């Protein structure tokens, strides 16, 4: 599947109670999309450079063929001109080889830079995974703490009820039939 930076930015995820922070995911997707777009631009520039170098090589190949044709003509006419044509062909071949070597070096550099970029993105992804696990653990601990508080409140309430005289028991039973209003405020700043 070939992705574009626009597809990355417009990617939507299902929302759930224990899901990721939407703004964090969107910010990360924007970062990934921008990096991806930057890499695509660099790749396009490299492709243009390779195309330019390929055109130069083709032109040099054409020149080499022209020099070889001239060489045949010069062999028939003058022996000295044969040496001069060979020198021109040699220099053109060396120039073509240099251009090809430069192109290979540029491609190697581009590959190394891409691999470094991928490693950096993998490290960032691992850091985000660790941060996500920490957030989930913090939320779990918070909820466990709240549940323990509710259980302790419930135990204290039963003890209090046992100490109350019989006349207050009916009022307490009616109070217990009311539903609890649990306001669990989760701190989303983490």
Order of alpha helices (4+ residues) and beta strands (2+ residues): alpha-alpha-alpha-alpha
